[in-house]
Amino acid sequence: MQRKGIWGSLTLIVLVSGLAWGLTNLHISQAQASQAVTTYNQWKKAYVAGKSQK
């Protein structure tokens, strides 16, 4: 019975740690978001809406 308690506690610690790590890494700065949009728009202009396509 004691093993179940230990494994349950370890599982809970791992889950909470993973959740905390994931939430802290979700933060994206405004500069990063702006750069991503700019890069996407450049790609889209060159490959999707470019005049070179026939």
N, C-alpha and C positions, 0 to 999 in steps of 0.2 A: 504494500500500500504506500509505503514511503517513496518508492521509486516513481510512482505515478505523480506524486506531488513535486518531485524534483524535475521530472521531465516536463510537467505542465508549467512550472516556474521558468525553466529554461526556454521553452517555446514562447511564453509570454514575453520574456525579455528580448528575444530575437525579433519577434513581431513588432514590439513597441520601438525597438532600436531602428529597425528597417523603416517603419512609418515616420519616425522623427527625421531620419536621414533623407528620406524621399521628400518630405515636406520642405526641408531646408534647401534642397537642391532644385526645387521647382521655381524659385525666385529668378526671374529673368529681368535684367535691367532694361530701362527704356532705350538705352543706346544699342544694346544687343538686338532688341526687337526691331528698332528702326533699321539697323544694318541688314537684318534678315529680310525685311520688306524691300529694301533697296536692291539687294542682290537678286531676289525673286523677280522683281519687276524688270531688271536688266536681262535676266535669263529669258523671261517671257517675251520681251521685245525682240531679242535676238533669235529665238527658236520657235516661238509660237506665232507671233504677229509680225515677224520680220518680212521685209520686202523681197528678200532673196529666195523665198519659197515659191515654187511653181506649181 
